[in-house]
Amino acid sequence: MQIQVKEERELESVARELLKFSGSRRIICFYGEMGAGKTTFIRYLCKELGVDETVSSPTFSLVNEYWSDRFGPVYHFDFYRINSLQEALDIGVKEYFDSGGYCLVEWPENILNLLPEPHTRVRITSTSGIRNIRFSHD
């Protein structure tokens, strides 16, 4: 599935579509260049999941945990600055993935060998102010 987004406010409906598309898959991986809008889209997705907290990039902490009264814990990962797979293992990434909570993963290409199946992939590209967002399954 591919969707074009011209204005940020459109991300609310795109987040709803992603949740429908993902179905029971709770691990959602976000691919895109720096500045493509991964964290912005994750903010809208968290809102759709019922997260009331401020959602920000966990660039330095690697993971932020939010709470949804409907879905329980929501984990937001940013593996941009990860130096090794061991670093991800040390924060307990496998336990997070096995928890049943939503796991929203930025820069998953840096931990490919640790990603469980099944998961949903979201690729975001931006050209001339238009975001192209493509959903696919593993």
PESUL-V934469 format. One record per residue. N is the residue number from 0. NEAR is the number of other C-alpha atoms within 10 Angstrom. D_LAST is the distance of its C-alpha to the last C-alpha in Angstrom with 1 decimal. Layout:
BEGIN
n->N near->NEAR d_last->D_LAST
n->N near->NEAR d_last->D_LAST
END
This chain:
BEGIN
n->0 near->11 d_last->13.4
n->1 near->13 d_last->15.7
n->2 near->14 d_last->18.6
n->3 near->16 d_last->21.6
n->4 near->16 d_last->23.4
n->5 near->14 d_last->27.0
n->6 near->10 d_last->28.3
n->7 near->13 d_last->26.9
n->8 near->10 d_last->28.0
n->9 near->13 d_last->25.4
n->10 near->22 d_last->22.7
n->11 near->16 d_last->23.8
n->12 near->12 d_last->22.8
n->13 near->20 d_last->19.5
n->14 near->20 d_last->18.7
n->15 near->16 d_last->19.7
n->16 near->15 d_last->17.4
n->17 near->20 d_last->14.4
n->18 near->17 d_last->15.4
n->19 near->11 d_last->15.8
n->20 near->15 d_last->12.5
n->21 near->19 d_last->10.8
n->22 near->9 d_last->13.1
n->23 near->13 d_last->13.3
n->24 near->18 d_last->10.3
n->25 near->20 d_last->12.5
n->26 near->23 d_last->10.6
n->27 near->25 d_last->10.2
n->28 near->23 d_last->10.1
n->29 near->25 d_last->12.6
n->30 near->21 d_last->13.3
n->31 near->16 d_last->16.7
n->32 near->12 d_last->20.1
n->33 near->10 d_last->22.8
n->34 near->11 d_last->24.2
n->35 near->20 d_last->21.5
n->36 near->19 d_last->21.6
n->37 near->23 d_last->18.8
n->38 near->20 d_last->21.3
n->39 near->15 d_last->23.1
n->40 near->20 d_last->20.1
n->41 near->22 d_last->19.4
n->42 near->22 d_last->23.1
n->43 near->22 d_last->22.7
n->44 near->22 d_last->19.7
n->45 near->24 d_last->21.7
n->46 near->18 d_last->24.6
n->47 near->17 d_last->22.7
n->48 near->20 d_last->21.8
n->49 near->17 d_last->25.6
n->50 near->21 d_last->26.0
n->51 near->13 d_last->29.6
n->52 near->13 d_last->29.7
n->53 near->9 d_last->29.6
n->54 near->18 d_last->26.1
n->55 near->12 d_last->26.3
n->56 near->18 d_last->24.4
n->57 near->18 d_last->24.5
n->58 near->16 d_last->24.9
n->59 near->12 d_last->27.6
n->60 near->12 d_last->26.9
n->61 near->20 d_last->23.2
n->62 near->21 d_last->22.5
n->63 near->17 d_last->24.2
n->64 near->14 d_last->24.4
n->65 near->18 d_last->25.2
n->66 near->17 d_last->26.3
n->67 near->18 d_last->25.6
n->68 near->10 d_last->28.1
n->69 near->9 d_last->25.6
n->70 near->13 d_last->22.6
n->71 near->15 d_last->24.2
n->72 near->18 d_last->23.0
n->73 near->22 d_last->20.6
n->74 near->21 d_last->19.7
n->75 near->25 d_last->19.4
n->76 near->24 d_last->18.7
n->77 near->22 d_last->19.7
n->78 near->23 d_last->19.2
n->79 near->17 d_last->21.0
n->80 near->12 d_last->24.1
n->81 near->16 d_last->22.8
n->82 near->10 d_last->24.8
n->83 near->11 d_last->23.1
n->84 near->15 d_last->20.4
n->85 near->12 d_last->23.4
n->86 near->14 d_last->24.1
n->87 near->19 d_last->20.8
n->88 near->13 d_last->21.6
n->89 near->9 d_last->25.1
n->90 near->13 d_last->24.1
n->91 near->11 d_last->22.3
n->92 near->21 d_last->18.7
n->93 near->14 d_last->17.7
n->94 near->10 d_last->20.1
n->95 near->17 d_last->18.8
n->96 near->18 d_last->15.2
n->97 near->12 d_last->16.9
n->98 near->13 d_last->19.3
n->99 near->16 d_last->17.7
n->100 near->18 d_last->18.4
n->101 near->24 d_last->16.3
n->102 near->24 d_last->15.1
n->103 near->24 d_last->14.9
n->104 near->26 d_last->14.2
n->105 near->25 d_last->15.9
n->106 near->20 d_last->15.8
n->107 near->20 d_last->12.7
n->108 near->15 d_last->13.3
n->109 near->18 d_last->16.4
n->110 near->19 d_last->14.9
n->111 near->10 d_last->11.8
n->112 near->9 d_last->13.4
n->113 near->15 d_last->13.6
n->114 near->17 d_last->10.2
n->115 near->12 d_last->9.6
n->116 near->10 d_last->6.9
n->117 near->14 d_last->6.0
n->118 near->17 d_last->5.8
n->119 near->22 d_last->6.2
n->120 near->20 d_last->7.0
n->121 near->20 d_last->10.6
n->122 near->18 d_last->12.6
n->123 near->22 d_last->16.3
n->124 near->19 d_last->19.0
n->125 near->17 d_last->22.7
n->126 near->8 d_last->25.5
n->127 near->6 d_last->29.0
n->128 near->11 d_last->28.2
n->129 near->14 d_last->25.5
n->130 near->20 d_last->22.0
n->131 near->16 d_last->19.2
n->132 near->25 d_last->16.1
n->133 near->17 d_last->12.9
n->134 near->19 d_last->10.2
n->135 near->16 d_last->6.8
n->136 near->15 d_last->3.8
n->137 near->8 d_last->0.0
END
